[in-house]
Amino acid sequence: MTHRTFRPSDEPLSPADLALCQRVFVAVCIDREAGTHPEEENRIAAITIELYRHGVRNEDHLREMVSAARGVMIRLE
């Protein structure tokens, strides 16, 4: 029998996880004015989920890192 080790990134996202990622996604799309570019939206979504799954759970930090990954720096208040 093969035993598989599960990592935290293998766990399904909870509704709270998805809500946080959605807020970050929307904020970054607004900052980037990506609403008219589906390819850009897809990339932002993928980056958001990937960073979240790798442990970036603070909303402000996640937003900053997603924006930086897209080449845009935002000002956190």
C-alpha positions as CSV (number, residue, x, y, z in Angstrom):
1,M,0.0,0.0,0.0
2,T,1.3,3.4,-0.9
3,H,1.0,6.2,1.7
4,R,0.6,9.7,0.4
5,T,1.7,12.6,2.6
6,F,-0.7,15.5,2.4
7,R,0.7,19.0,2.6
8,P,-1.4,22.0,3.7
9,S,-1.4,23.1,0.0
10,D,-3.3,19.9,-0.8
11,E,-6.2,20.8,1.4
12,P,-9.4,22.1,-0.2
13,L,-10.1,25.8,0.3
14,S,-12.8,26.6,2.8
15,P,-15.5,29.2,2.0
16,A,-13.6,31.7,4.2
17,D,-10.4,31.0,2.3
18,L,-12.2,31.5,-1.0
19,A,-13.8,34.7,0.2
20,L,-10.4,36.2,1.2
21,C,-8.9,35.2,-2.2
22,Q,-11.9,36.7,-4.0
23,R,-11.4,40.0,-2.1
24,V,-7.8,40.1,-3.1
25,F,-8.6,39.1,-6.7
26,V,-11.2,41.9,-7.0
27,A,-8.9,44.5,-5.4
28,V,-5.9,43.6,-7.7
29,C,-8.1,43.6,-10.8
30,I,-9.4,47.0,-9.9
31,D,-5.9,48.3,-9.3
32,R,-4.7,46.8,-12.6
33,E,-7.9,47.7,-14.5
34,A,-7.9,44.1,-15.6
35,G,-11.7,43.9,-15.9
36,T,-11.5,44.0,-19.7
37,H,-8.7,41.5,-20.1
38,P,-9.7,37.9,-19.3
39,E,-6.2,36.6,-19.7
40,E,-5.0,39.1,-17.1
41,E,-7.8,38.1,-14.8
42,N,-6.9,34.4,-15.1
43,R,-3.3,35.1,-14.3
44,I,-4.2,37.2,-11.3
45,A,-6.6,34.5,-10.0
46,A,-3.9,31.8,-10.5
47,I,-1.2,33.9,-8.7
48,T,-3.7,34.6,-5.8
49,I,-4.5,31.0,-5.3
50,E,-0.9,29.8,-5.6
51,L,0.4,32.3,-3.1
52,Y,-2.5,31.5,-0.7
53,R,-1.8,27.8,-1.0
54,H,1.9,28.5,-0.2
55,G,1.0,30.1,3.1
56,V,0.4,33.8,2.4
57,R,-2.8,34.1,4.5
58,N,-2.7,37.8,5.5
59,E,-5.0,39.6,3.2
60,D,-2.9,42.8,2.9
61,H,0.3,40.7,2.4
62,L,-1.4,38.6,-0.2
63,R,-2.7,41.6,-2.1
64,E,0.8,43.2,-2.1
65,M,2.5,40.0,-3.3
66,V,-0.1,39.4,-6.1
67,S,0.3,43.0,-7.2
68,A,4.1,42.7,-7.1
69,A,4.0,39.5,-9.1
70,R,2.0,41.4,-11.7
71,G,4.5,44.2,-11.7
72,V,2.4,46.7,-9.8
73,M,3.2,48.0,-6.4
74,I,0.2,49.2,-4.3
75,R,0.2,51.4,-1.2
76,L,-1.1,49.6,1.9
77,E,-2.9,51.8,4.4
